[in-house]
Amino acid sequence: MHHRTARRPQFFYTTAPLPCPYLPGRTERKIVTELSGTDAEALHDRLSRAGFRRSHNIAYSPVCPGCAACIPIRIVAGEFEPDRGQRRIQRANADLVGFEMPARATAEQFALFQRYQKARHGDGDMAAMGFYDYRAMVEDTPITTGMVEFRDSRDRLLGACLTDWLSDGLSAVYSFYEPAEGRRSLGTYAILWLVARARALRLPYVYLGYWVPESRKMSYKSRFRPSEVLTGGLWRALPDHAGRDGAPDQSPTTVLAPETTG
């Protein structure tokens, strides 16, 4: 006689309402669940395809009352073609090399993280993070995660992108970069690098988190074509005319605190 092992039930919880970080006057709520145990990787895969994002050992998705402004978006890596501006960014960063490192926090990364936060998000909660908070963000992961470091020919760390490896793609969790190197558009370059890496690994997608067309800081994600958005429970091609508004360059993020840069 064969006995089936009982599977631990997966519990989902709804967070308390908070002010929306993207759209003034609106309220945000999230549905969250813990990623743990031997099934964490498979669960994270399924939830990512359902529009969830990861922070530490938590997967979350917005469930804001009366609002659907946050739209999950992913780049179709195999069909991606950089536009003229993106090709310029690739040329401007031809001296950079991306190194796939373990998900381990370093003092060098943290110093860059602090400079980035002070310059770009000085009034945000993350600007007050200490090293141990930063280490938890990087290392507290139950799934396959790494840190991509971008270095120039002098071995200077100019950018970094915390990245999850999924069965069907790469997921940009949080990126930050040298604010003094604004001409390089390093946030965009990090995404272009992930697309190229996904293609090399024959992974179909790069997940960018939530596209918020009404928010300037989050609207840039629609620049990467072709992309798909999750609407009505299905991933659908983003129409060519949607979202081409020239929003400023930013970085992708996924933090349980609001996704304020990507």
MIVEX-629692 format. One record per residue (C-alpha): x, y, z; residue in three letters. Coordinates in Angstrom, 3 decimals. Layout:
<pts>
+----------+----------+----------+-----+
:       px :       py :       pz :  aa :
+----------+----------+----------+-----+
:        X :        Y :        Z : ALA :
...
+----------+----------+----------+-----+
</pts>
This chain:
<pts>
+----------+----------+----------+-----+
:       px :       py :       pz :  aa :
+----------+----------+----------+-----+
:    0.000 :    0.000 :    0.000 : MET :
:    1.325 :    3.433 :   -0.957 : HIS :
:    0.779 :    6.405 :    1.319 : HIS :
:    0.758 :    9.910 :   -0.123 : ARG :
:    2.682 :   12.430 :    1.958 : THR :
:    0.424 :   15.200 :    3.159 : ALA :
:    1.357 :   18.568 :    1.678 : ARG :
:    1.514 :   21.536 :    4.006 : ARG :
:   -1.284 :   23.978 :    3.135 : PRO :
:   -0.196 :   27.311 :    1.647 : GLN :
:   -1.646 :   30.278 :    3.500 : PHE :
:   -2.168 :   33.701 :    1.952 : PHE :
:   -2.681 :   36.894 :    3.927 : TYR :
:   -3.761 :   40.423 :    3.054 : THR :
:   -1.765 :   43.369 :    4.377 : THR :
:   -3.284 :   46.400 :    6.042 : ALA :
:   -4.056 :   49.349 :    3.741 : PRO :
:   -1.267 :   51.899 :    3.243 : LEU :
:   -0.884 :   55.015 :    1.088 : PRO :
:   -0.002 :   54.107 :   -2.506 : CYS :
:    3.660 :   54.910 :   -3.251 : PRO :
:    2.960 :   55.517 :   -6.947 : TYR :
:   -0.360 :   57.328 :   -7.303 : LEU :
:   -1.325 :   60.096 :   -4.857 : PRO :
:   -4.613 :   59.703 :   -3.041 : GLY :
:   -4.862 :   55.949 :   -3.564 : ARG :
:   -4.496 :   53.075 :   -1.119 : THR :
:   -2.451 :   49.922 :   -1.596 : GLU :
:   -2.928 :   46.443 :   -0.182 : ARG :
:   -1.002 :   43.267 :   -0.940 : LYS :
:   -1.711 :   39.572 :   -0.745 : ILE :
:    1.353 :   37.794 :    0.630 : VAL :
:    2.505 :   34.246 :    1.272 : THR :
:    5.649 :   32.668 :    2.670 : GLU :
:    8.155 :   30.871 :    0.468 : LEU :
:    9.734 :   28.100 :    2.495 : SER :
:   10.569 :   24.415 :    2.520 : GLY :
:   11.400 :   22.078 :   -0.321 : THR :
:    8.558 :   23.403 :   -2.493 : ASP :
:    9.689 :   27.049 :   -2.323 : ALA :
:   11.311 :   27.059 :   -5.768 : GLU :
:    8.344 :   25.471 :   -7.542 : ALA :
:    5.865 :   27.684 :   -5.696 : LEU :
:    7.824 :   30.808 :   -6.589 : HIS :
:    7.828 :   29.724 :  -10.238 : ASP :
:    4.043 :   29.305 :  -10.248 : ARG :
:    3.426 :   32.548 :   -8.418 : LEU :
:    5.742 :   34.493 :  -10.722 : SER :
:    3.722 :   33.315 :  -13.713 : ARG :
:    0.622 :   34.498 :  -11.826 : ALA :
:    2.036 :   38.011 :  -11.385 : GLY :
:    3.569 :   37.748 :   -7.904 : PHE :
:    6.916 :   39.228 :   -6.919 : ARG :
:    9.429 :   38.246 :   -4.238 : ARG :
:   10.868 :   40.126 :   -1.266 : SER :
:   13.044 :   38.106 :    1.137 : HIS :
:   11.068 :   34.874 :    1.727 : ASN :
:    7.716 :   36.457 :    0.869 : ILE :
:    5.832 :   36.459 :   -2.434 : ALA :
:    3.315 :   39.257 :   -2.910 : TYR :
:    0.858 :   40.742 :   -5.361 : SER :
:   -1.194 :   43.960 :   -5.180 : PRO :
:   -4.893 :   43.610 :   -4.386 : VAL :
:   -5.773 :   47.270 :   -4.088 : CYS :
:   -9.501 :   48.031 :   -3.776 : PRO :
:  -10.930 :   49.583 :   -6.911 : GLY :
:   -7.549 :   49.871 :   -8.620 : CYS :
:   -5.643 :   47.785 :  -11.163 : ALA :
:   -2.873 :   50.272 :  -12.004 : ALA :
:   -0.015 :   47.805 :  -11.286 : CYS :
:    0.303 :   45.489 :  -14.285 : ILE :
:    2.753 :   42.546 :  -14.258 : PRO :
:    5.112 :   42.793 :  -17.236 : ILE :
:    7.780 :   40.548 :  -18.751 : ARG :
:   10.062 :   40.907 :  -21.773 : ILE :
:    9.945 :   38.223 :  -24.473 : VAL :
:   13.713 :   37.709 :  -24.495 : ALA :
:   14.030 :   35.610 :  -27.640 : GLY :
:   12.246 :   38.193 :  -29.790 : GLU :
:   13.621 :   41.337 :  -28.164 : PHE :
:   15.140 :   43.963 :  -30.447 : GLU :
:   16.760 :   47.022 :  -28.857 : PRO :
:   15.554 :   50.355 :  -30.176 : ASP :
:   17.862 :   53.167 :  -31.184 : ARG :
:   18.162 :   54.591 :  -27.675 : GLY :
:   18.867 :   51.175 :  -26.172 : GLN :
:   21.582 :   50.504 :  -28.758 : ARG :
:   23.169 :   53.797 :  -27.758 : ARG :
:   23.134 :   52.690 :  -24.123 : ILE :
:   24.761 :   49.386 :  -25.064 : GLN :
:   27.556 :   51.261 :  -26.852 : ARG :
:   28.025 :   53.649 :  -23.911 : ALA :
:   28.564 :   50.651 :  -21.619 : ASN :
:   30.702 :   48.504 :  -23.901 : ALA :
:   33.478 :   48.658 :  -21.298 : ASP :
:   31.343 :   46.974 :  -18.619 : LEU :
:   31.368 :   43.288 :  -17.766 : VAL :
:   28.567 :   41.573 :  -15.841 : GLY :
:   29.660 :   39.035 :  -13.232 : PHE :
:   27.165 :   36.548 :  -11.782 : GLU :
:   27.934 :   36.376 :   -8.080 : MET :
:   26.304 :   34.448 :   -5.223 : PRO :
:   23.598 :   36.232 :   -3.246 : ALA :
:   26.074 :   37.498 :   -0.649 : ARG :
:   26.150 :   41.084 :    0.572 : ALA :
:   29.498 :   42.879 :    0.475 : THR :
:   30.712 :   46.166 :    1.917 : ALA :
:   31.487 :   47.364 :   -1.613 : GLU :
:   27.921 :   46.697 :   -2.759 : GLN :
:   26.484 :   48.391 :    0.309 : PHE :
:   28.577 :   51.534 :   -0.222 : ALA :
:   27.212 :   51.756 :   -3.787 : LEU :
:   23.689 :   51.038 :   -2.524 : PHE :
:   23.982 :   53.914 :   -0.019 : GLN :
:   25.221 :   56.374 :   -2.663 : ARG :
:   22.369 :   55.352 :   -4.944 : TYR :
:   19.719 :   55.708 :   -2.265 : GLN :
:   21.034 :   59.081 :   -1.086 : LYS :
:   21.110 :   60.480 :   -4.626 : ALA :
:   17.915 :   58.966 :   -6.027 : ARG :
:   15.633 :   58.159 :   -3.071 : HIS :
:   16.935 :   60.175 :   -0.150 : GLY :
:   13.480 :   60.575 :    1.411 : ASP :
:   12.545 :   56.886 :    1.086 : GLY :
:   12.620 :   54.184 :    3.747 : ASP :
:   15.423 :   52.294 :    2.030 : MET :
:   17.790 :   55.241 :    2.403 : ALA :
:   17.848 :   54.525 :    6.142 : ALA :
:   18.800 :   50.860 :    5.741 : MET :
:   21.932 :   49.705 :    7.557 : GLY :
:   24.266 :   46.977 :    6.375 : PHE :
:   22.384 :   44.201 :    8.174 : TYR :
:   19.112 :   45.316 :    6.548 : ASP :
:   20.839 :   45.287 :    3.186 : TYR :
:   22.327 :   41.858 :    3.862 : ARG :
:   18.867 :   40.501 :    4.697 : ALA :
:   17.497 :   41.894 :    1.427 : MET :
:   20.230 :   40.120 :   -0.540 : VAL :
:   20.716 :   36.897 :    1.394 : GLU :
:   17.280 :   36.100 :    2.871 : ASP :
:   16.100 :   34.047 :   -0.094 : THR :
:   14.718 :   30.491 :   -0.214 : PRO :
:   15.219 :   30.174 :   -3.983 : ILE :
:   17.959 :   30.393 :   -6.604 : THR :
:   19.140 :   34.007 :   -6.445 : THR :
:   22.315 :   35.802 :   -7.444 : GLY :
:   23.805 :   39.281 :   -7.624 : MET :
:   24.948 :   40.490 :  -11.012 : VAL :
:   27.791 :   42.994 :  -10.581 : GLU :
:   28.684 :   45.400 :  -13.398 : PHE :
:   32.348 :   46.451 :  -13.399 : ARG :
:   34.408 :   48.640 :  -15.709 : ASP :
:   37.930 :   48.051 :  -17.005 : SER :
:   39.367 :   49.412 :  -13.731 : ARG :
:   37.293 :   46.897 :  -11.749 : ASP :
:   35.076 :   49.628 :  -10.313 : ARG :
:   31.629 :   48.405 :   -9.245 : LEU :
:   29.226 :   50.681 :  -11.131 : LEU :
:   26.006 :   48.726 :  -10.800 : GLY :
:   24.399 :   45.624 :   -9.338 : ALA :
:   21.175 :   43.720 :   -9.889 : CYS :
:   19.746 :   41.190 :   -7.444 : LEU :
:   18.234 :   38.543 :   -9.718 : THR :
:   16.075 :   35.445 :   -9.271 : ASP :
:   16.555 :   32.479 :  -11.626 : TRP :
:   13.195 :   30.954 :  -12.626 : LEU :
:   12.484 :   27.900 :  -14.760 : SER :
:   11.154 :   30.194 :  -17.518 : ASP :
:   13.286 :   33.283 :  -17.112 : GLY :
:   15.183 :   35.800 :  -15.013 : LEU :
:   13.445 :   38.090 :  -12.562 : SER :
:   14.950 :   41.488 :  -11.744 : ALA :
:   14.484 :   41.873 :   -7.996 : VAL :
:   16.381 :   45.075 :   -7.201 : TYR :
:   19.026 :   47.055 :   -9.020 : SER :
:   21.126 :   50.046 :   -8.042 : PHE :
:   23.988 :   51.864 :   -9.665 : TYR :
:   26.529 :   54.665 :   -9.428 : GLU :
:   24.568 :   57.948 :   -9.465 : PRO :
:   27.602 :   59.874 :  -10.764 : ALA :
:   27.441 :   57.825 :  -13.983 : GLU :
:   24.047 :   59.080 :  -15.119 : GLY :
:   25.068 :   59.348 :  -18.779 : ARG :
:   25.384 :   55.555 :  -18.904 : ARG :
:   21.670 :   54.896 :  -18.096 : SER :
:   22.761 :   51.940 :  -15.981 : LEU :
:   19.225 :   50.976 :  -14.956 : GLY :
:   18.323 :   50.351 :  -18.580 : THR :
:   21.662 :   48.663 :  -19.232 : TYR :
:   21.043 :   46.167 :  -16.411 : ALA :
:   17.781 :   45.110 :  -18.064 : ILE :
:   19.442 :   44.810 :  -21.475 : LEU :
:   22.122 :   42.595 :  -19.894 : TRP :
:   19.468 :   40.356 :  -18.316 : LEU :
:   17.715 :   39.991 :  -21.667 : VAL :
:   20.967 :   38.956 :  -23.332 : ALA :
:   21.709 :   36.507 :  -20.514 : ARG :
:   18.214 :   34.995 :  -20.717 : ALA :
:   18.688 :   34.468 :  -24.452 : ARG :
:   22.055 :   32.796 :  -23.873 : ALA :
:   20.428 :   30.473 :  -21.338 : LEU :
:   17.468 :   29.865 :  -23.676 : ARG :
:   15.061 :   31.233 :  -21.097 : LEU :
:   12.022 :   32.873 :  -22.672 : PRO :
:   11.360 :   35.797 :  -20.322 : TYR :
:   12.780 :   38.569 :  -18.182 : VAL :
:   10.325 :   39.559 :  -15.449 : TYR :
:   10.350 :   43.272 :  -14.560 : LEU :
:    7.714 :   43.426 :  -11.845 : GLY :
:    4.865 :   45.905 :  -12.171 : TYR :
:    4.325 :   48.394 :  -14.944 : TRP :
:    2.352 :   51.422 :  -13.711 : VAL :
:    1.487 :   53.499 :  -16.801 : PRO :
:    0.181 :   56.393 :  -14.693 : GLU :
:    3.416 :   56.664 :  -12.688 : SER :
:    6.431 :   58.298 :  -14.351 : ARG :
:    8.907 :   56.382 :  -12.212 : LYS :
:    7.344 :   53.023 :  -13.189 : MET :
:    6.249 :   53.626 :  -16.780 : SER :
:    9.716 :   53.061 :  -18.317 : TYR :
:    9.227 :   49.282 :  -18.340 : LYS :
:    7.062 :   49.430 :  -21.446 : SER :
:   10.072 :   50.562 :  -23.508 : ARG :
:   11.353 :   46.999 :  -23.841 : PHE :
:    9.660 :   45.286 :  -26.797 : ARG :
:    8.168 :   42.862 :  -27.346 : PRO :
:    6.720 :   42.521 :  -23.871 : SER :
:    3.742 :   40.756 :  -22.366 : GLU :
:    1.416 :   41.984 :  -19.628 : VAL :
:   -0.786 :   39.900 :  -17.356 : LEU :
:   -4.415 :   40.944 :  -17.719 : THR :
:   -7.530 :   38.924 :  -17.040 : GLY :
:   -5.408 :   36.017 :  -15.850 : GLY :
:   -3.599 :   35.689 :  -19.201 : LEU :
:   -0.258 :   36.953 :  -20.484 : TRP :
:   -0.973 :   39.049 :  -23.578 : ARG :
:    1.283 :   40.950 :  -25.984 : ALA :
:    1.692 :   44.605 :  -25.046 : LEU :
:    0.397 :   46.621 :  -28.023 : PRO :
:    3.052 :   48.563 :  -29.935 : ASP :
:    1.431 :   51.921 :  -29.176 : HIS :
:    1.131 :   51.348 :  -25.404 : ALA :
:    3.401 :   53.145 :  -22.970 : GLY :
:    5.890 :   54.809 :  -25.313 : ARG :
:    6.056 :   57.992 :  -23.259 : ASP :
:    9.761 :   58.495 :  -22.720 : GLY :
:    9.621 :   58.231 :  -18.930 : ALA :
:   12.941 :   58.726 :  -17.112 : PRO :
:   15.367 :   55.839 :  -16.692 : ASP :
:   15.046 :   53.876 :  -13.458 : GLN :
:   15.914 :   50.442 :  -12.059 : SER :
:   13.775 :   47.350 :  -11.474 : PRO :
:   12.964 :   46.403 :   -7.933 : THR :
:   10.983 :   44.063 :   -5.858 : THR :
:   10.823 :   44.917 :   -2.211 : VAL :
:    7.932 :   44.372 :    0.160 : LEU :
:    8.303 :   48.017 :    0.911 : ALA :
:    6.883 :   49.666 :   -2.224 : PRO :
:    8.496 :   48.894 :   -5.563 : GLU :
:    9.684 :   52.475 :   -5.884 : THR :
:   12.309 :   52.066 :   -8.591 : THR :
:   11.051 :   49.211 :  -10.736 : GLY :
+----------+----------+----------+-----+
</pts>
